[in-house]
Amino acid sequence: MHYIPHTDDERREMLARIGVERIEDLFQAIPEKFRFPRLDLPEAVTEMEVMWELGALADANADVNHHACFLGAGAYNHYIPSLVDHIIRRGEFFTAYTPYQPEVSQGTLQAIFEFQSMMSALTGMEISTASHYDGATAFAEAVLMSMAITQRRKVLISRAVHPHYRQVLRTYTQFHPNIEIIEGDLPTLTDSIDLNTACVCIQNPNFFGQFEQVTGLADRIHAAGALFVVVTHPISLGLFKPPAEYGADVVTGEGQPLGIPLSFGGPYLGFFCTRREFMRRIPGRIVGETVDREGRRGYVLTLKTREQDIRREKATSNICTNQGLMALAACVYMSAMGKQGLRQVANLCYQKAHYAADQIGKLDGWHVWMDKPFFNEFVVACPAPVKEINDYLLDEHDIIGGYDLGQDYPELQDHMLLCCTETNTREEIDALIDAMAALT
């Protein structure tokens, strides 16, 4: 009751007005044995003591601020300029909801418009949405859009697409009639392309950090009337060819590397970019630039109707609200980094990952996948179970190891996915290599 501002007299007056004597009388409809359960709670402590306890619990976590981290697999530890946090903490931006009233929301709408423009430039695509919940939902929406456009139900997906993305897609489509999802390895997966195929989906660089061979792939997909969906890593686009240049129709991915902290898994940001011809079929929001009746520049939600939100039978998607605050963070990050800054970050990720892979590959008992070019992640075949290795790295060396691939790929037991970003120093990488060498 300490945080309820009403006095005893005010409470008695309110109770009298509604015709009861005690607050307990309001709960007469609930059987007595179910009322007011007593919790076995410890004695109350001061706020200061609570903060001490929470601080001690937080310090027990293996976090990237106190440990060298080589864990990626879809969420990456990048340096975030302080400018990003200062901007998104402004009170007027503290909402994830898309603004429907442009006359009072010009700042937020312009920020989203700038985000769309930057994502279009980064991916090489013509249209970008105002963002989605995360990379997995953006990917699932891309598949749904492909089925709606082609009026087909066969979906081909590379097994090198993030396992969580594939699981989310199956959740999205579990009640869609007659859908056929075929997963396989490239290039043999493309042998299943036929006139019933709605889309072919790959990740590039893929879940293992490797670049796929995409020469001629789009032509083969388009010849069958299907769409080409590509999941990509946004930082890699600072250094490598964007998906538009090898024929992608839809480009999706996780925007977390663009100035969004790890945050124990979210909230994150899904980006969704496509061709102009599909702009009326895309899920989510688009902010457009226009002029008012006095000729002044302004921003509005465009090319979408409220049926998307309020009439399920006419909706093209279940995406109604975009991750506005996360889109703003990505927008500020890309603005602060610029083309050269993003290229520098990508180059550091690439060079550090290759240095680590080269050194680990020289160790007895360890084998690095080097059969394809890779970006900031690479696969290592280990001489012992990955969990045992990671426990040793953390307990003995304060190192957060790689991702255990055996969790998602049974054939890859004792295989680890290691990641390097610009935040990993030469000393950290060398410490990891020395620790791994001591295990053989």
C-alpha positions in Angstrom: 0.0 0.0 0.0 3.0 2.3 0.2 2.7 3.3 -3.4 -1.0 3.9 -3.4 -1.6 7.7 -3.0 -5.1 7.5 -1.4 -5.6 8.2 2.2 -7.7 6.0 4.6 -10.5 8.6 4.5 -10.5 8.6 0.7 -10.6 4.8 0.5 -13.6 4.7 3.0 -15.4 7.3 0.9 -14.9 5.3 -2.3 -16.0 2.0 -0.6 -19.1 3.7 0.7 -20.0 5.1 -2.7 -20.0 1.6 -4.2 -21.9 0.1 -1.3 -19.3 -2.0 0.6 -17.5 -1.6 3.9 -14.2 -3.3 3.2 -11.9 -3.9 0.3 -12.2 -7.6 1.0 -15.9 -7.4 0.2 -15.0 -6.8 -3.4 -13.7 -10.3 -3.7 -16.8 -12.2 -2.4 -17.3 -13.9 -5.7 -14.0 -15.7 -5.3 -14.1 -18.8 -3.1 -12.3 -18.1 0.2 -9.7 -20.8 -0.3 -8.5 -19.0 -3.4 -8.3 -15.5 -1.9 -5.1 -13.7 -0.9 -2.6 -16.5 -1.2 0.1 -16.2 1.3 3.6 -16.2 -0.1 6.6 -17.4 1.9 8.6 -14.3 1.3 11.7 -13.2 3.3 11.7 -10.1 5.4 11.7 -6.8 3.6 15.1 -5.2 3.0 16.1 -1.7 2.0 16.4 -0.5 -1.6 20.2 -0.2 -1.1 20.4 -3.9 0.0 18.3 -5.0 -3.0 20.7 -3.2 -5.4 23.7 -4.9 -3.7 22.0 -8.3 -4.2 21.1 -7.6 -7.8 24.6 -6.3 -8.5 26.1 -9.5 -7.1 23.8 -11.6 -9.2 24.7 -9.6 -12.3 28.4 -9.9 -11.7 28.0 -13.7 -11.7 26.9 -13.6 -15.3 29.4 -14.3 -18.1 29.0 -11.0 -19.9 30.9 -9.5 -22.8 32.1 -6.6 -20.6 34.2 -8.8 -18.3 35.0 -11.8 -20.6 36.5 -12.2 -24.1 33.6 -13.3 -26.3 33.8 -15.5 -29.4 30.1 -16.4 -29.5 28.0 -15.2 -32.5 25.5 -17.4 -34.2 23.1 -14.5 -35.0 23.8 -12.1 -32.2 27.1 -10.2 -32.2 29.1 -8.1 -29.9 30.0 -4.9 -31.8 31.2 -1.5 -30.5 28.3 0.9 -30.3 29.2 4.7 -30.4 27.9 6.5 -27.3 25.9 8.8 -29.7 23.5 6.0 -30.4 22.4 5.6 -26.8 22.2 9.4 -26.2 19.8 9.8 -29.1 17.4 6.9 -28.5 17.1 7.9 -24.8 15.3 11.1 -25.8 11.8 11.0 -24.4 10.1 11.7 -27.7 11.5 8.6 -29.2 10.7 6.2 -26.4 8.1 4.1 -28.1 8.2 1.2 -30.6 4.8 2.1 -32.0 4.5 3.3 -35.6 3.0 6.9 -35.5 -0.3 7.2 -37.4 -0.7 11.0 -36.9 2.0 12.6 -39.1 1.1 16.2 -38.0 2.6 15.4 -34.5 5.2 12.7 -35.5 7.4 14.2 -38.1 10.6 13.6 -36.2 9.9 9.9 -35.7 8.6 9.4 -39.3 11.7 11.1 -40.7 14.0 8.8 -38.6 12.2 5.8 -40.0 12.4 7.1 -43.5 16.1 7.6 -43.2 16.5 4.1 -41.8 14.6 2.7 -44.9 16.8 4.8 -47.2 20.0 3.5 -45.6 18.9 -0.2 -45.6 17.9 0.1 -49.3 21.4 1.6 -50.1 23.1 -1.1 -48.0 21.3 -4.1 -49.6 21.0 -2.6 -53.1 17.3 -3.0 -53.1 14.7 -0.4 -54.1 12.3 -0.6 -51.2 12.7 -1.2 -47.4 10.0 -1.5 -44.8 10.1 0.4 -41.5 11.5 -2.7 -39.8 10.2 -5.9 -38.2 10.5 -7.6 -34.8 13.7 -9.5 -35.6 15.5 -11.3 -38.4 13.5 -14.5 -38.0 10.1 -12.9 -38.4 11.3 -10.8 -41.3 12.5 -14.0 -43.0 9.2 -15.7 -42.4 7.3 -12.7 -43.8 9.4 -12.9 -46.9 8.4 -16.5 -47.5 4.7 -15.6 -46.9 4.9 -12.7 -49.4 6.6 -15.0 -52.0 3.7 -17.5 -51.7 1.1 -14.7 -52.0 2.8 -13.2 -55.1 3.4 -16.5 -56.9 0.3 -18.3 -55.6 2.5 -21.3 -55.0 3.1 -23.4 -51.9 6.5 -25.0 -52.4 9.4 -23.4 -50.5 13.0 -24.5 -50.8 15.3 -23.5 -48.0 19.0 -24.1 -47.5 19.9 -25.9 -44.3 22.6 -23.3 -43.9 19.9 -20.7 -43.1 19.9 -20.0 -39.4 18.1 -22.9 -37.6 16.0 -20.5 -35.5 14.8 -18.7 -38.7 13.7 -22.0 -40.2 11.9 -22.9 -37.0 10.0 -19.6 -36.9 9.0 -20.1 -40.5 7.5 -23.5 -39.6 5.6 -21.9 -36.8 4.2 -19.2 -39.1 3.1 -21.7 -41.7 1.9 -24.6 -39.6 -1.7 -23.9 -40.5 -1.2 -22.9 -44.1 -2.9 -25.5 -46.3 -0.8 -27.6 -48.7 2.5 -25.8 -47.9 5.6 -27.9 -48.7 8.8 -26.8 -47.1 11.9 -28.6 -48.4 15.3 -28.2 -46.7 18.5 -29.2 -48.3 22.1 -28.4 -49.0 23.2 -26.2 -51.8 23.7 -26.7 -54.7 21.6 -30.0 -54.7 18.7 -28.1 -53.2 18.2 -26.3 -56.5 17.5 -29.6 -58.3 14.0 -29.4 -56.7 13.1 -26.1 -58.4 10.0 -26.5 -60.5 6.9 -24.6 -61.6 5.3 -25.2 -58.1 8.2 -23.4 -56.3 7.3 -20.1 -54.6 10.8 -19.2 -53.5 14.3 -20.4 -52.9 15.8 -19.2 -49.6 19.5 -18.9 -48.8 21.7 -17.1 -46.2 24.8 -15.3 -47.4 27.1 -15.4 -45.6 25.4 -18.4 -44.2 24.9 -19.6 -40.6 28.4 -21.1 -40.7 29.9 -17.7 -41.8 30.6 -19.0 -45.3 29.7 -17.3 -48.6 27.6 -19.4 -50.9 28.2 -19.8 -54.6 25.5 -17.7 -56.1 26.6 -17.3 -59.8 23.7 -18.1 -62.0 21.4 -19.1 -59.1 19.0 -16.2 -59.5 18.6 -16.9 -63.2 17.6 -20.5 -62.5 15.1 -19.5 -59.9 13.5 -16.8 -62.0 13.3 -19.1 -65.0 10.8 -21.2 -62.9 8.8 -18.1 -62.0 10.0 -18.3 -58.3 11.4 -15.6 -56.1 14.9 -15.5 -54.6 15.0 -14.7 -50.9 18.4 -13.9 -49.3 19.1 -13.6 -45.6 22.3 -11.5 -45.0 24.5 -10.1 -42.4 24.3 -6.2 -42.6 27.9 -5.6 -41.5 29.2 -7.9 -44.3 27.6 -5.5 -46.8 30.1 -2.9 -45.8 32.7 -5.0 -47.6 31.1 -7.5 -49.9 28.7 -7.5 -52.9 25.0 -6.7 -51.9 22.3 -9.3 -52.6 20.7 -7.1 -55.3 23.8 -7.5 -57.4 23.3 -11.3 -57.6 19.6 -11.2 -58.3 17.8 -11.3 -54.9 14.1 -10.4 -54.9 13.8 -10.1 -51.1 16.6 -9.4 -48.7 16.1 -9.9 -45.0 18.2 -10.2 -41.9 18.9 -9.3 -38.3 19.8 -5.6 -37.7 21.2 -6.2 -34.2 24.8 -5.6 -35.4 23.9 -2.1 -36.4 24.2 -0.4 -33.0 21.9 -2.6 -30.9 23.3 -4.2 -27.8 23.1 -8.0 -27.2 20.5 -7.4 -24.4 20.1 -11.1 -23.5 18.5 -11.7 -26.9 16.3 -8.7 -27.6 14.6 -6.5 -28.5 16.2 -6.7 -31.9 15.4 -5.5 -35.4 14.4 -7.3 -38.6 15.1 -5.6 -41.9 13.1 -6.4 -45.0 14.1 -5.0 -48.4 12.6 -5.8 -51.8 12.0 -4.7 -55.4 9.7 -1.7 -56.2 7.3 -4.0 -58.1 6.4 -5.7 -54.8 5.9 -2.6 -52.7 2.2 -3.0 -52.3 2.6 -6.6 -51.2 5.1 -6.2 -48.5 4.3 -6.7 -44.8 4.7 -4.0 -42.2 5.1 -0.2 -42.7 6.6 2.2 -45.3 7.3 5.8 -44.5 7.2 8.1 -47.6 8.4 11.6 -48.2 5.9 14.1 -49.6 5.0 17.8 -49.4 2.1 19.5 -47.6 -0.2 22.0 -49.3 2.2 24.8 -48.6 5.0 22.9 -50.4 6.9 22.0 -47.2 8.6 18.6 -47.0 6.9 16.1 -44.8 6.7 12.4 -44.0 3.7 10.0 -43.8 2.9 6.3 -43.7 2.2 5.4 -47.3 1.0 2.6 -49.6 -0.6 0.7 -46.8 -4.1 0.6 -45.4 -5.5 0.1 -41.9 -7.0 -3.2 -43.0 -3.5 -4.6 -42.3 -4.2 -4.0 -38.6 -8.0 -4.2 -38.1 -9.4 -6.6 -40.7 -7.7 -10.0 -40.5 -9.3 -11.3 -43.7 -7.8 -8.5 -45.7 -4.4 -8.4 -44.0 -1.2 -9.5 -45.9 0.7 -10.0 -42.7 0.5 -10.2 -38.9 3.2 -7.5 -38.6 1.4 -4.3 -37.4 3.9 -2.5 -35.1 7.5 -2.0 -36.1 10.5 -1.9 -33.8 10.7 1.9 -34.0 13.3 2.5 -31.3 15.6 -0.2 -32.7 15.3 1.2 -36.2 16.3 4.6 -34.8 19.3 3.0 -33.1 20.4 1.4 -36.4 19.8 4.7 -38.2 22.0 6.6 -35.8 24.6 3.9 -35.9 24.8 3.9 -39.7 24.8 7.7 -39.8 27.7 7.9 -37.3 29.7 5.2 -39.0 29.2 6.3 -42.6 30.3 4.2 -45.6 34.0 4.2 -44.6 33.3 3.4 -41.0 31.0 0.5 -41.9 33.6 -0.8 -44.3 36.3 -0.6 -41.6 34.2 -2.5 -39.1 33.5 -5.2 -41.7 37.2 -5.4 -42.7 38.2 -5.8 -39.0 35.7 -8.6 -38.5 37.0 -10.3 -41.6 40.7 -10.0 -40.8 40.4 -11.0 -37.2 38.3 -14.0 -38.0 40.8 -15.2 -40.6 43.7 -14.6 -38.2 42.0 -16.8 -35.6 41.1 -19.5 -38.1 44.6 -19.7 -39.5 46.1 -20.0 -36.0 43.6 -22.6 -34.7 44.0 -24.6 -37.9 47.7 -25.1 -37.0 46.8 -26.8 -33.7 46.9 -30.6 -33.4 43.5 -32.1 -33.0 41.6 -29.0 -34.3 40.3 -28.7 -37.9 38.9 -25.5 -39.4 36.5 -25.5 -42.3 38.3 -23.6 -45.1 36.6 -25.0 -48.1 34.6 -21.8 -48.7 35.3 -18.1 -48.2 34.0 -16.8 -44.9 33.3 -13.5 -43.2 33.4 -13.2 -39.4 32.5 -16.7 -38.3 34.0 -20.1 -39.0 33.5 -23.8 -38.0 36.0 -25.7 -36.0 36.0 -29.5 -35.5 37.0 -30.0 -31.9 38.9 -32.8 -30.2 36.4 -33.0 -27.3 32.7 -32.2 -26.7 32.0 -28.5 -27.2 30.3 -28.1 -23.8 33.4 -29.4 -22.1 35.6 -27.0 -24.1 33.4 -24.0 -23.4 33.2 -24.8 -19.7 37.0 -25.0 -19.6 37.4 -21.7 -21.5 35.0 -19.9 -19.2 36.1 -21.4 -15.9 39.8 -21.3 -16.5 40.4 -18.4 -18.8 37.3 -16.1 -18.6 36.6 -16.7 -22.3 33.1 -17.2 -23.7 33.6 -19.9 -26.4 31.7 -20.7 -29.6 28.3 -22.0 -30.4 27.7 -25.8 -30.2 26.6 -26.8 -33.6 25.6 -30.2 -32.5 22.5 -28.6 -30.9 21.0 -28.0 -34.4 23.0 -30.3 -36.7 23.3 -33.8 -35.4 26.0 -34.6 -37.9 28.1 -31.8 -36.4 28.6 -33.1 -32.9 31.9 -31.7 -31.5 31.8 -28.8 -34.0 32.0 -25.2 -32.8 31.1 -22.0 -34.5 33.5 -19.3 -33.5 33.0 -15.6 -34.1 35.3 -12.5 -34.2 34.2 -8.9 -34.4 36.1 -5.6 -34.2 35.8 -5.8 -30.3 38.1 -8.8 -30.1 41.7 -7.7 -29.5 44.8 -9.5 -30.7 45.6 -10.4 -27.1 42.1 -12.0 -26.7 42.5 -14.1 -29.8 46.0 -15.2 -28.8 44.7 -16.2 -25.4 41.9 -18.2 -27.0 44.4 -20.0 -29.2 46.8 -20.7 -26.3 43.9 -22.1 -24.2 42.8 -24.4 -27.1 46.4 -25.6 -27.6 46.5 -26.6 -23.9 43.6 -29.0 -24.5 45.5 -31.1 -27.1 
